[in-house]
Amino acid sequence: MGDLFRSTEPVIVFDHFTAGKVHIDGNAGWVEVQIDEVLFFVDGKAQARKGSERQQWPLSRRDQASWEVSPPAGVIYVPQALAVRLMSRQLAQLAQAGRDPARLRQTAELVRVLDSLPQDQSAFQKFTTPNKQN
């Protein structure tokens, strides 16, 4: 997946994912997940989507020691950090590709979307706080 805007399925960008209640019945079951969503891509457009969503995802036994969680079909879930890397790479490619009107619109949309994402302040501070030496 390189271009989130061109995905044929909806893409949900999330910044936090939590597994909660688990129900097991034999070799199957479900887990309750909470996804803190920040962005949603559908039909080539990005929409801010701040909020939490709770869902039940199916569980199936993989072997005696492990289980597999299956997110719903028809939706792609992408962690925010990966989405930022993908869009940043795409922005860099557009910047080198030329200045025709279509590329300028794509560039403006990518900048708008990247700017709308909440920033992880702890990660930001790691790169901006100088080390103090005595």
C-alpha positions in Angstrom: 0.0 0.0 0.0 1.7 3.2 -1.1 -1.1 5.7 -1.9 -3.8 5.9 0.8 -5.9 8.1 -1.5 -6.2 5.4 -4.2 -7.1 2.5 -2.0 -10.1 0.5 -3.3 -11.2 -0.1 0.3 -11.8 2.4 3.1 -8.6 3.1 5.1 -8.8 3.9 8.8 -5.8 5.6 10.3 -5.5 5.0 14.1 -3.2 6.2 16.8 -4.1 3.7 19.5 -5.5 0.2 19.5 -6.6 -1.6 22.7 -7.8 -5.2 23.1 -10.4 -5.7 25.9 -12.9 -8.4 26.7 -12.1 -11.8 25.2 -14.7 -14.6 24.7 -13.5 -18.1 23.8 -15.7 -21.1 22.9 -13.6 -24.0 21.8 -11.4 -23.1 18.8 -13.1 -19.8 18.1 -14.2 -16.6 19.9 -14.0 -12.9 19.7 -12.1 -10.0 21.2 -13.5 -6.5 21.9 -11.2 -3.9 20.5 -11.2 -0.1 20.9 -9.6 1.8 18.0 -8.8 5.5 18.5 -9.3 6.8 14.9 -7.7 10.0 13.6 -8.3 9.8 9.8 -10.5 8.0 7.3 -9.8 7.6 3.6 -12.7 6.7 1.3 -13.3 7.3 -2.4 -10.0 9.2 -2.8 -10.8 11.7 0.0 -9.4 12.1 3.5 -11.7 13.0 6.3 -10.7 13.8 9.9 -12.2 11.2 12.2 -11.3 11.8 15.7 -13.0 9.4 18.2 -13.0 5.9 19.5 -14.8 2.9 18.1 -15.5 -0.4 19.8 -15.9 -3.5 17.7 -15.8 -7.3 18.2 -13.3 -9.0 16.0 -13.3 -12.8 15.5 -10.6 -15.0 17.1 -9.5 -18.4 15.8 -7.1 -20.8 17.3 -3.9 -20.9 15.2 -2.2 -23.7 17.2 -2.1 -24.9 20.8 -0.2 -21.8 22.0 -1.6 -18.9 19.8 -4.7 -17.3 18.5 -5.3 -15.1 15.4 -7.5 -11.9 15.4 -9.3 -11.1 12.1 -10.2 -7.4 11.5 -13.4 -6.9 9.5 -13.1 -7.5 5.8 -13.4 -4.5 3.5 -11.5 -2.1 5.7 -7.8 -1.5 6.0 -6.4 -0.3 9.4 -3.1 1.6 9.3 -1.2 2.9 12.3 -0.8 6.7 12.2 3.1 6.4 12.2 3.0 4.3 9.1 0.4 6.5 7.4 2.6 9.6 8.0 5.6 7.7 6.5 3.6 6.7 3.4 2.2 10.2 2.9 5.6 11.8 3.5 7.3 9.6 0.9 4.5 10.4 -1.6 4.9 14.1 -0.9 8.7 13.9 -1.5 8.0 12.1 -4.8 5.5 14.7 -5.9 8.0 17.5 -5.0 10.5 16.0 -7.4 8.1 15.1 -10.2 7.2 18.5 -11.5 4.7 21.4 -11.1 1.7 20.6 -13.2 -1.7 21.5 -11.7 -2.7 18.0 -10.9 0.5 17.4 -8.9 0.1 20.7 -7.1 -3.4 19.7 -6.0 -2.1 16.4 -4.8 0.7 18.1 -2.9 -1.7 20.6 -1.3 -4.1 17.8 -0.2 -1.2 15.7 1.3 0.1 18.8 3.2 -3.5 19.5 4.5 -3.9 15.9 5.6 -0.5 15.6 7.3 -1.1 19.0 9.0 -4.5 17.7 10.4 -3.0 14.7 12.2 -2.4 15.0 15.9 1.2 15.0 16.8 2.7 12.6 19.2 4.3 15.1 21.6 6.6 12.5 23.2 8.1 11.6 19.9 8.3 15.2 18.9 10.2 16.1 22.1 12.7 13.3 21.5 13.8 15.1 18.3 13.5 18.7 19.4 14.8 18.7 23.0 18.5 19.2 23.1 20.5 16.9 25.4 21.6 18.8 28.5 25.2 18.2 29.5 26.7 19.6 32.7 
